[in-house]
Amino acid sequence: MSRETDIVVDEAPVLFEERVAANGMRIGIATLNAPRTLNGFSLPMAHLLLEKLRTWANDDGVAMVVLQGAGEKAFCAGGDLHSLYQSMLAYRQAGHADIRQNAYAAEFFDVEYRVDYLIHAYAKPILCWGHGIVMGGGIGLMSGASHRVVTERSKLAFPEITVGLFPDVGGSWLLPRVPGSGGRFLALTGAQLNAGDAIFAGLADVHVADAHRADVLDALQTAPWEAVRNANHHHLTTVLQRFASEAAAGPLQRNAELVDVLCDGEDLQKIVDRITAMETEDDWLQAAQKTLAAGAPSSARLAFALQARCADQPLADVYRLEYVAALHCAAHGDFAEGIRALLVDKDRTPRWNPATLADATPAWAETYLTSPWLGDQHPLADLEATTPERTLA
């Protein structure tokens, strides 16, 4: 008996369904099922999704996969921070010194990154319906899908600077690929992107009105799916083009030249100073300034260092480095303090340490990128050494 039939379906963290197309091929549908927490990505979700995606990958009768979120508000608003917070408290209370000793965090980031990487490397087409809020871990799930849909209600962001983390889930590889210096700006400010900006930034592929979701799913059942996987990428593209519409340009596009000027150069302190000193009446830019000013200096430094190091690295290597940095953040960084201030005590007055960017030096950041594992001892050593190519036919 499959795992999903062993539990009450309505309580399952991920719902799985298979729809039979007209020609007998099947479409796998995975729905993140925690709408009350905006489908926050939890460890049980990650385990279930990893298992099912692997099963569908090896099933010749499954032509493609749809990944979506339950509810109207979000595809996925990020990771399950409450559980990570409890694990960090327990780790610190126990007096541990080795970052590998937080077993929960080690498992969470391991399985989450494996799911994300598998989506990037998936041979079959994956349609990710990125409606509503898509942030942090949600972008990790969406970014590797072969066909990434955004709607008029999509809001994408890397908000990790607000909780003392850094744009992980492959963000250190994704953000340097945003046009110009946009990736730096997004990491430092947590600025939100609408559908048009998401496509401009390379984080989405096509805009489809949210009202057409059921129509798209119905159309998938009539597509001429084949045993040839590249052909199925083309068939999915054809279906989406029937419902696609133009997305309005967003604030990142409108301010692209200014963002490039603000984020120019390799001196992070100068970049931060330019952003904070900017005089503007633009609401989007003002929100970005406020987020940067209130955010963790450690997050700014780590994000900057990781983007510089990972821009030209194979994706698997990026996940391995982010894994090390994430465990350092969980062990002795600002991650726990950021969650406390935002989600636990909700006083929104985090006590960051380092307190200033001058204290969060490049040498300090290097300690967070130092791995306790050698070579093939790394838990993610089995990820492929080459960067998978996204294919849109």
N, C-alpha and C positions, 0 to 999 in steps of 0.2 A: 504493500500500500504506500502511496506517495506521501511525502511529508505534509503537503498541504491538505490532504484529506484526513489527517490524524488530528486536526484541530478544528475548532469552530471557525468557519470561513470568515465570518464577520470580524473576528478578532485576529485574524492572521495579519502579520506586519506587511506581507506582500501577497497580493492575490494573483493567482496564475490562471490563465484561460487559454484554450486553443480553439480557434475558429477555422472551420473547414472551408476552403475556397471552392469555387465552382469546378475547378479541375482536380479536386481531391487533395491538393497540397494544403498544408496547415499554416496558420499564422499564430505565433506565440505572443500573448499579451501579458505583460507584467505590470501590476499596478501597486505602487507604494501606498500602503493603507494605514496612514496615521494622520488623517486630516486635522485632528485637534491640535497636533503639534506641527502643523504645516508640513507633514510628511518628513519630519526630521529623520535623517538616515541613522538607524541604530545598528548595533552589532547583529541582532537576529535578522534584520532586513538584509544585511550584507551577506550573511551565511546563506540565506534562502536564495537570494538573487544569484550568487556565485554558482551554487549548485544547479539551479534551473538553466542559467545561461549556458553552462557547460553541457548539460543534457541536450538542450535544443541545438547547440552547435554540432553535435554528433548525430543528430536525427535527420536523415536525408528527406524525411517527409515534411520537415519544417522549412518553409521558404524564407521567412523573415521574422523579426521580432519587433513588437511595439513596447516602448517603455513610457509609462505615464504615472501621474499621481492622482490619488483620490481627492475629491472635494473641488471646490471652485477657486480656492485662494492660492494654491501653490502646487508646483510640481515637486519641489523639495527645497526647503529653506535653509538646509545645512545639516551638519552632523548632530548627533544626540549629545549635546554638551553637558546635560545634567549627569548622565552616567559617567562621562569622562571626569567631571568635577569630583564626584565621589571617589573615583579611583585615585585621583591626584591627592585628595585629602588623606586617604588611607596610606598611600605611599610615603607621604611626608611625615605623618604621625608615627609610622614605623621606623623612621630614621634611615631609610634606604639611601644609598649613594649611587648605585648603579642604575642607569636609565632603563636597563632591561628588566628591572625588578617590578615595574608596574605592569603586571601581566595583562590586565584589562586593556590598557592603552596600547600595549604591544600587539595584542590580538586585534583590537579595533582597527588601528591604522594598517595593519597587515592585510586584513580581509577587505577593508574598504579600497585600498590601493590595488589589490588584485582584481576586484570587480571593475574598477575604472580602467585598468590596463587591458583587461579582457575585452571591454567594450571597444577600446581603440583598435585592438587587434582582430576583432570579430570578422570572420570571412563573410558571413551572411549580413544582409542589410539590417540595420537597426534604425527604426524611426523613434526618436525621442520627442514627445510632445511637451515642450517647455512652457506651459501656461503659468500665469501668475508669478509667484516668487520663485526664482531660481538663483540660489546663492550658495557660496562655499561648496559643501559637499554635493549640492544639486548640480553645480556646474561641473564637478568632477564626473558625475554620472552622464551628463548630457554631452560633454565636450568631445568624447570619442565616438559618438554615434555617427553612422554614415549619413543620416538625414536628420537634421536638427531643426525642429519647427518652433517658431515663436509666434505669439498672438498679440493682439492689440493690448492685452493686459499683462504681458510679460515684463518682469522687472529683474534684471540680472545684476549681480554685484559680487565683489570679493570683499566682504566686510570684516576680515580677520583682524585688522588693526584695532578694532573696537574691543576685542577680547584677548589681545595679547598673543595671538598666533601669527601666522603668515599665510599667504595664499598657497595652500598645499593642493592636494588632489591633482597634481600635475600643473598647477598654476604657474610654477616657476618656468615651465616649458611653454605654456599657452600665452602668458602675458607678453613675453618678448616678441611674439608674433602679431600683436596688435599693431596697426599702422602707426608709424612715427614713434613718439614716446608715450603713447596712450597707456601702454601696459604699466609703466611706472606710476603714472597718475592714478590709475585704478587701484593699484596695490596700496598706495600711500593714503588715499582719500576714501576708499570704499564707495566711490561714486556709482550711482545706479545707472543702468543702461535700459533704454526701452527697446522695442523690437528692431527698429531701424539701426540703432547703435550696436545692438548685439550682432547683427549681420555685418555691419561695417567693421566691427572688431574681430570678426572671424570666429565668434562663439556660437553662431547660428547660421543656417543656410537659407531658410525660406520663411516668409510670413504667410500664415493662414489664419483667417478669422476664427475665433474660438467657437463660434456657432457651427462651424463646418467639421468639428471633430468627428461626430457620428457619421457624417457623410463620407469622410475620408476612410473610416474603418469599414463602412459598407463597400466602398469602392475597392478596397484592398481584396475583398472576397471575390471580386469579379476579374481581377488582374490575371494575366496569363503566366502564372509562375512556372518556372522551369527548374530542372536539375542543375542548370548552369548558373552559378552564383553571380557572376558578373552581369548576366542578363537580368537577374532579379533586382540588382541595383538600378538598372535602367527602368524596369517596370515600376519600381517605387517612385523614382523621380517623375515618371510620366503621370502617375496618380496625383502626386503633390502639385504638379504644375497646373492641373485642372482646377485646383482650388486656391492657388497662390494669388496674392495681391501685393501691391507695392506697400512698403512700410515707410512711414514718414521719417525723415532725418531727425536724429535726436541731438541732445546737447553735446555729446562727445564729438560728433561730426561738425556741428556748428562752431565749436571751440577748438578744433583740431590744431590750427596754427598756434593759438595761444598756449595750448597744452604742450606742444613741442618746444616752445620757447621756455616755458616754466620748468620743464623737466630735462633741459639740455645739460650735457656734461656728466662727469663722473664724480662730482662732489655732492654727496647727498645733503649735507648741511645747507649748501647754497640752493639746492632745489627746494628743500623745505622752506627756507627763508623766502624764496620768491613766491611760493604758493601762499604762505601766510601773510605776506605783505601786499598781495594783490588787492587792488581796489576795484570792486565790481558790484553791480546791482543784479547780476545774473543769479537766480535762486539756486541753480544747480552748482555753480562754482562756489557760492557762499556755503552751501551744505558741505561741499568737499573740504573747504577750509576748516569748518568747525569739526568735522570728523578727524582730520589730520591733527588739529590742535589738541583734541581730547584723547587721541589714540596713544597706543603704547610706543614709545621710542624704540623699544626692542623689536617690535614688529616691523617698523619702518626699516630698520637696519637689516634685519634678516631677509625681508622681502627684496631689498635692493641687492644684497649680496647674492642671494639665490638666483635672481634673474640674470645677474652678470655671469654667474658660473654656469647656468643651465641653458642659456640661449642656444648653444650649438651642440648640446649633449643628446645622446639617444634617450628616448623617453623612459626606458626602463632604468637607466642610470639616474634620471631625475627623480623617479619615484623612490629609488633606494636612498638618495641623499635627503629628500624630503622626509622620509621615514625616520632617519637619524635626527634631523632637526625637530620633528614633531615630538619625539620622545624626550629630547632635551627640554623642549618647552613644557611638556607635561611634568617633568621631574623637578626643575628648579627655575623655570621661567615665569613670565607674567600670565600665562594661560589661565591658571586657577584664579588669580586675582581678577582678571578680566571677566570671567564667568560669574564670580561672586558679585562683582559690582553691577553687572548687567542683568543677571537672571536669578540670583539667589537672594541677596540682601536688597538688590534693586536700588541702591543709593546713588548709583552712577557717579561715584567718586573713587575710581580705582587708584591705588597707591602703586604706581609703576616703579619697577626697579630693573634696570637703570631708569632714573627719573628724567634724564635728558638725553638728547641725541648725542651730545658731546661725551656722555658716559658710555653710550652704546657704540663703542668704537668698532672699526673693522676687525681688530684683533679679538675683541669680545665676541663678535659674531662667529669668528672662526672656531671658537670653542664649541659652538652649537652645531657645527658641521663636521665635527670629529667623531668618527664611528668607533664603537667598541668592538666591532667585528672586523675580521680580516678576510678579504676576498670572498670565497664561496661560503663563508660562515654566515654572511648576511642573510636574514630571514627571507628577503626578496631576491636572493641570488639566482633563483630559477626563472625569473622573468627574462624574456628574450633580450638579447643584447642590442638589437637594432630597433629603430623607431618604426612602428607600423605606419603605413601610408593610408590616409583616408581616401576612399574612392567614391566619387560621385559620377555616375554614368548618365 
